[in-house]
Each structure stands twice: as structure tokens, then as C-alpha cells.
Amino acid sequence: MKIDFAPPRQGRRSIRLAFSAVMLALSLGMVWSITGETEAAFSQNASLMPSEEEVRAINNAIDELNFPWPEVFSLLEASVDGRSRIIQFDADVRAGRLSLHGEARDSRSVLELPDRLRASPLIIEARVISQSPAGDQETNGYPIRFALEATFRQLAGEQP
């Protein structure tokens, strides 16, 4: 049996306590420095509300992205056969209008095209705007030029 009447050494314990106190003070200082500069206000770099023109441009872009382009292209591919071809395709998404300019082998194929387009539930109305001979330049077997306009059905959820 060993008996030691000397008081226990406090050196290590006090070093640990001092180290813990310093670490706690550093941690609190870092947290305070991070949150001390935070203010509940607009930053100076924050932009103002967009103008009416910018809002209109944003809405137009959203409308074009929401437009059913795959269905329109599938409809055109199914409606246009080897007797006609599309040269120019313009879509006015806001107005729900599609303008087609093309060439055809004969007048009958031009007059059948609106009927084929109207067969789709996507189209309300389709009509031939103009039809004329292609002219003196080379026609490549498509001697008739035409313009056609189609109106789309308003899509569900779309604003007027």
C-alpha cells in the first residue's frame, strides 16, 4: 500500500481550463464578427423592380417557352406531304397565330393543307392568304407559292 500525503498537481487541469476558455472566447468573437455586420435592409447593389417593358419581355419569353412547340412541329410534319413544302414559319405566340409560306406542286395541295391543319384539336382556323405562280426562277418542281395563316386554340392556363 502506497500512501501519498502530497496535494494533487493542478498544472494539467488548469492548462486545459485556460485553453478551453481561450477557444470559447475565439469562437464567440468569430460568431459575433460574422453576425455583427448583418443588417435587415436592402443591399446597395440590389436592383429596383423591373420596368413595365422588362416585365412584358419576360412574360413574352415565358409564353414562348410554354408554347407547345413539339405538338406544332408534329402537326406540320403530318400535314405537309411531298406535294408541298414550307419555306418560312412564323409563330406569334401572344396572338396564337401561325403564318406559313411555302411552295406546292399544284393548287389542289395548297387548298387541302388548311383542311389537314383544322383536323387537329390544336387549330381553330386555317386559311390560305395568297397563292401565286413561283415566277421565272427555277422552281424545282414546286411552281406555286402560297401563304397560309392558322389560329391556335387558347391553351389551358394561358392568360388572354
C-alpha positions as CSV (number, residue, x, y, z in Angstrom):
1,M,0.0,0.0,0.0
2,K,1.3,3.4,-1.0
3,I,0.2,6.5,0.8
4,D,1.0,9.9,-0.6
5,F,0.1,12.9,1.5
6,A,1.1,15.4,-1.1
7,P,-1.7,17.5,-2.7
8,P,-2.6,16.6,-6.2
9,R,-0.9,18.6,-9.0
10,Q,-3.2,21.2,-10.6
11,G,-0.9,22.0,-13.5
12,R,-2.5,20.0,-16.3
13,R,-6.1,20.8,-15.3
14,S,-5.5,24.5,-15.2
15,I,-3.9,24.4,-18.6
16,R,-6.9,22.6,-20.1
17,L,-9.2,25.1,-18.5
18,A,-7.3,28.0,-19.8
19,F,-7.1,26.5,-23.3
20,S,-10.9,25.9,-23.3
21,A,-11.6,29.5,-22.2
22,V,-9.4,30.9,-25.0
23,M,-11.1,28.7,-27.6
24,L,-14.6,29.7,-26.3
25,A,-13.6,33.4,-26.5
26,L,-12.3,32.9,-30.1
27,S,-15.4,31.1,-31.1
28,L,-17.7,33.8,-29.7
29,G,-15.6,36.5,-31.3
30,M,-15.9,34.9,-34.8
31,V,-19.6,34.4,-34.4
32,W,-20.1,38.0,-33.3
33,S,-17.9,39.3,-36.2
34,I,-20.0,37.3,-38.7
35,T,-23.4,38.3,-37.4
36,G,-22.4,41.8,-36.1
37,E,-22.4,43.3,-39.7
38,T,-25.6,41.7,-40.8
39,E,-28.4,44.2,-41.3
40,A,-32.0,43.6,-42.2
41,A,-32.0,46.1,-45.1
42,F,-31.7,46.1,-48.9
43,S,-28.1,45.9,-50.1
44,Q,-26.8,48.8,-52.1
45,N,-26.3,46.5,-55.1
46,A,-29.9,45.3,-55.1
47,S,-31.7,46.2,-58.3
48,L,-35.1,48.0,-58.4
49,M,-38.3,46.5,-59.6
50,P,-38.2,45.8,-63.4
51,S,-39.9,48.3,-65.7
52,E,-43.1,47.6,-67.4
53,E,-41.2,46.9,-70.7
54,E,-38.9,44.4,-68.9
55,V,-41.9,42.7,-67.4
56,R,-43.6,42.4,-70.8
57,A,-40.4,41.0,-72.3
58,I,-40.1,38.4,-69.5
59,N,-43.8,37.4,-70.0
60,N,-43.2,37.1,-73.7
61,A,-40.3,34.8,-73.2
62,I,-42.2,32.7,-70.7
63,D,-45.1,32.4,-73.2
64,E,-42.8,31.2,-75.9
65,L,-41.2,28.6,-73.6
66,N,-44.7,27.4,-72.6
67,F,-45.9,27.2,-76.2
68,P,-46.5,23.6,-77.3
69,W,-43.7,23.6,-80.0
70,P,-43.4,19.8,-80.2
71,E,-47.1,19.5,-81.0
72,V,-47.0,22.3,-83.6
73,F,-44.0,20.7,-85.4
74,S,-45.6,17.3,-85.3
75,L,-48.8,18.8,-86.8
76,L,-46.9,20.5,-89.6
77,E,-44.9,17.3,-90.4
78,A,-48.2,15.3,-90.5
79,S,-50.0,17.9,-92.6
80,V,-47.3,18.7,-95.2
81,D,-46.7,15.9,-97.7
82,G,-44.5,15.6,-100.7
83,R,-46.7,17.8,-102.8
84,S,-45.8,20.9,-100.8
85,R,-43.0,22.3,-98.7
86,I,-42.7,25.0,-96.0
87,I,-40.2,27.8,-96.8
88,Q,-40.9,30.1,-93.9
89,F,-42.6,29.5,-90.5
90,D,-43.6,32.4,-88.2
91,A,-45.4,32.0,-84.9
92,D,-46.9,34.8,-82.9
93,V,-47.3,33.1,-79.5
94,R,-49.2,36.0,-77.9
95,A,-51.8,36.3,-80.7
96,G,-52.0,32.5,-81.1
97,R,-51.2,32.7,-84.8
98,L,-49.1,30.7,-87.1
99,S,-48.0,32.0,-90.6
100,L,-46.7,29.6,-93.2
101,H,-45.1,30.5,-96.5
102,G,-44.4,27.6,-98.9
103,E,-44.3,26.1,-102.3
104,A,-46.5,23.5,-103.8
105,R,-46.7,21.3,-106.9
106,D,-50.3,22.1,-107.6
107,S,-53.2,24.3,-106.4
108,R,-55.1,21.3,-105.0
109,S,-52.4,20.5,-102.4
110,V,-52.5,24.2,-101.3
111,L,-56.2,24.1,-100.8
112,E,-56.1,20.8,-98.9
113,L,-53.5,22.0,-96.4
114,P,-55.9,24.2,-94.3
115,D,-58.3,21.2,-94.0
116,R,-55.5,19.0,-92.7
117,L,-54.4,21.6,-90.2
118,R,-58.0,22.1,-89.0
119,A,-58.3,18.4,-88.3
120,S,-56.0,18.9,-85.3
121,P,-57.6,19.9,-82.0
122,L,-54.8,22.5,-81.6
123,I,-56.0,24.6,-84.6
124,I,-59.2,26.7,-84.5
125,E,-59.0,28.1,-88.0
126,A,-56.7,27.8,-91.0
127,R,-56.9,29.6,-94.3
128,V,-54.9,30.3,-97.4
129,I,-53.9,34.0,-97.6
130,S,-52.3,34.0,-101.0
131,Q,-51.4,31.7,-103.9
132,S,-49.4,32.7,-106.9
133,P,-47.1,31.3,-109.6
134,A,-43.4,30.9,-108.4
135,G,-42.0,33.1,-111.2
136,D,-39.3,32.8,-113.8
137,Q,-36.6,31.5,-111.4
138,E,-36.1,27.8,-111.0
139,T,-39.0,26.2,-109.2
140,N,-37.5,22.7,-108.6
141,G,-40.9,21.1,-109.3
142,Y,-42.9,23.5,-107.0
143,P,-44.4,26.1,-109.3
144,I,-46.9,27.6,-106.9
145,R,-46.1,29.8,-103.9
146,F,-48.6,30.2,-101.1
147,A,-49.1,31.9,-97.7
148,L,-51.3,30.3,-95.0
149,E,-52.4,31.5,-91.6
150,A,-53.6,29.3,-88.7
151,T,-55.1,30.3,-85.4
152,F,-54.4,28.2,-82.3
153,R,-56.9,27.2,-79.6
154,Q,-56.2,29.0,-76.3
155,L,-54.2,26.7,-74.1
156,A,-55.4,25.8,-70.6
157,G,-54.0,28.1,-68.0
158,E,-52.8,30.7,-70.6
159,Q,-53.7,34.3,-70.0
160,P,-55.5,36.2,-72.7
